Amino acid sequence: MSESYKQKMADDGEGRREALGIRKMVERKFGEAKKWHGMSRARYRGKGKVKIQVLITFLVLNVKRIIRLLEQKSSAQDLSLAPI
């Protein structure tokens, strides 16, 4: 390891940790798109067609996330309404 890298790691501030946490979430979605939704290769040729492929792929990923969040919210509400 270089000395500058060691210094960077020693100066690890709260902002850096927060930024790395956000990056981890974003990278996870890109990894999912690549592994499970065919983003490792472009299916079509041409910039416009590839843009459409990326748009639709991430639209699907966002819809899946919205559904998951709504299910969690409804289950949490069901638990709060249940008698103890």
C-alpha atoms as a printed R data frame, in Angstrom:
   type eleno elety resid chain resno       x       y       z
1  ATOM     1    CA   MET     A     1   0.000   0.000   0.000
2  ATOM     2    CA   SER     A     2   1.157   3.477  -0.775
3  ATOM     3    CA   GLU     A     3   1.532   6.105   1.894
4  ATOM     4    CA   SER     A     4  -1.077   8.350   0.267
5  ATOM     5    CA   TYR     A     5  -3.636   5.530   0.341
6  ATOM     6    CA   LYS     A     6  -2.876   4.874   4.012
7  ATOM     7    CA   GLN     A     7  -3.317   8.588   4.716
8  ATOM     8    CA   LYS     A     8  -6.675   8.639   2.915
9  ATOM     9    CA   MET     A     9  -7.906   5.707   4.961
10 ATOM    10    CA   ALA     A    10  -6.718   7.358   8.176
11 ATOM    11    CA   ASP     A    11  -8.577  10.592   7.285
12 ATOM    12    CA   ASP     A    12 -11.815   8.685   6.763
13 ATOM    13    CA   GLY     A    13 -14.487  11.198   7.722
14 ATOM    14    CA   GLU     A    14 -18.242  10.885   8.175
15 ATOM    15    CA   GLY     A    15 -18.929  12.321   4.709
16 ATOM    16    CA   ARG     A    16 -16.743   9.696   3.090
17 ATOM    17    CA   ARG     A    17 -18.522   6.873   4.911
18 ATOM    18    CA   GLU     A    18 -21.898   8.229   3.853
19 ATOM    19    CA   ALA     A    19 -20.754   8.561   0.225
20 ATOM    20    CA   LEU     A    20 -19.442   4.985   0.228
21 ATOM    21    CA   GLY     A    21 -22.758   3.762   1.633
22 ATOM    22    CA   ILE     A    22 -24.669   5.466  -1.170
23 ATOM    23    CA   ARG     A    23 -22.222   4.131  -3.745
24 ATOM    24    CA   LYS     A    24 -22.731   0.613  -2.396
25 ATOM    25    CA   MET     A    25 -26.498   0.864  -2.919
26 ATOM    26    CA   VAL     A    26 -26.086   2.185  -6.475
27 ATOM    27    CA   GLU     A    27 -23.470  -0.395  -7.429
28 ATOM    28    CA   ARG     A    28 -25.714  -3.160  -6.089
29 ATOM    29    CA   LYS     A    29 -28.469  -2.131  -8.542
30 ATOM    30    CA   PHE     A    30 -26.051  -2.042 -11.458
31 ATOM    31    CA   GLY     A    31 -24.779  -5.485 -10.470
32 ATOM    32    CA   GLU     A    32 -28.341  -6.817 -10.352
33 ATOM    33    CA   ALA     A    33 -29.059  -5.331 -13.782
34 ATOM    34    CA   LYS     A    34 -25.938  -6.915 -15.195
35 ATOM    35    CA   LYS     A    35 -26.375 -10.335 -13.622
36 ATOM    36    CA   TRP     A    36 -30.128 -10.865 -13.834
37 ATOM    37    CA   HIS     A    37 -31.479  -8.475 -16.472
38 ATOM    38    CA   GLY     A    38 -29.150  -8.813 -19.444
39 ATOM    39    CA   MET     A    39 -27.136  -5.631 -19.048
40 ATOM    40    CA   SER     A    40 -23.802  -7.380 -19.442
41 ATOM    41    CA   ARG     A    41 -24.212  -6.970 -23.205
42 ATOM    42    CA   ALA     A    42 -26.273  -4.717 -25.398
43 ATOM    43    CA   ARG     A    43 -29.076  -6.661 -27.027
44 ATOM    44    CA   TYR     A    44 -29.470  -4.249 -29.934
45 ATOM    45    CA   ARG     A    45 -27.139  -2.101 -32.034
46 ATOM    46    CA   GLY     A    46 -27.153   1.666 -32.030
47 ATOM    47    CA   LYS     A    47 -27.109   4.267 -29.316
48 ATOM    48    CA   GLY     A    48 -30.836   4.906 -29.356
49 ATOM    49    CA   LYS     A    49 -31.781   1.247 -29.067
50 ATOM    50    CA   VAL     A    50 -29.295   0.664 -26.261
51 ATOM    51    CA   LYS     A    51 -30.690   3.709 -24.422
52 ATOM    52    CA   ILE     A    52 -34.167   2.186 -24.672
53 ATOM    53    CA   GLN     A    53 -32.866  -1.147 -23.358
54 ATOM    54    CA   VAL     A    54 -31.235   0.560 -20.367
55 ATOM    55    CA   LEU     A    55 -34.314   2.699 -19.701
56 ATOM    56    CA   ILE     A    56 -36.683  -0.279 -19.715
57 ATOM    57    CA   THR     A    57 -34.330  -2.413 -17.617
58 ATOM    58    CA   PHE     A    58 -34.024   0.187 -14.874
59 ATOM    59    CA   LEU     A    59 -37.737   0.931 -15.085
60 ATOM    60    CA   VAL     A    60 -38.361  -2.733 -14.269
61 ATOM    61    CA   LEU     A    61 -35.847  -2.618 -11.412
62 ATOM    62    CA   ASN     A    62 -37.557   0.464  -9.954
63 ATOM    63    CA   VAL     A    63 -41.030  -1.093 -10.247
64 ATOM    64    CA   LYS     A    64 -39.755  -4.199  -8.465
65 ATOM    65    CA   ARG     A    65 -38.365  -1.989  -5.692
66 ATOM    66    CA   ILE     A    66 -41.597   0.000  -5.374
67 ATOM    67    CA   ILE     A    67 -43.601  -3.219  -5.051
68 ATOM    68    CA   ARG     A    68 -41.219  -4.538  -2.404
69 ATOM    69    CA   LEU     A    69 -41.433  -1.286  -0.434
70 ATOM    70    CA   LEU     A    70 -45.241  -1.235  -0.630
71 ATOM    71    CA   GLU     A    71 -45.405  -4.836   0.579
72 ATOM    72    CA   GLN     A    72 -43.156  -3.999   3.526
73 ATOM    73    CA   LYS     A    73 -45.276  -0.959   4.349
74 ATOM    74    CA   SER     A    74 -48.538  -2.926   4.236
75 ATOM    75    CA   SER     A    75 -47.116  -5.724   6.376
76 ATOM    76    CA   ALA     A    76 -45.889  -3.171   8.923
77 ATOM    77    CA   GLN     A    77 -49.345  -1.597   9.016
78 ATOM    78    CA   ASP     A    78 -50.943  -5.020   9.461
79 ATOM    79    CA   LEU     A    79 -48.647  -5.677  12.412
80 ATOM    80    CA   SER     A    80 -49.465  -2.321  13.994
81 ATOM    81    CA   LEU     A    81 -53.213  -3.024  13.701
82 ATOM    82    CA   ALA     A    82 -52.975  -6.511  15.197
83 ATOM    83    CA   PRO     A    83 -54.130  -6.799  18.822
84 ATOM    84    CA   ILE     A    84 -51.432  -7.549  21.357
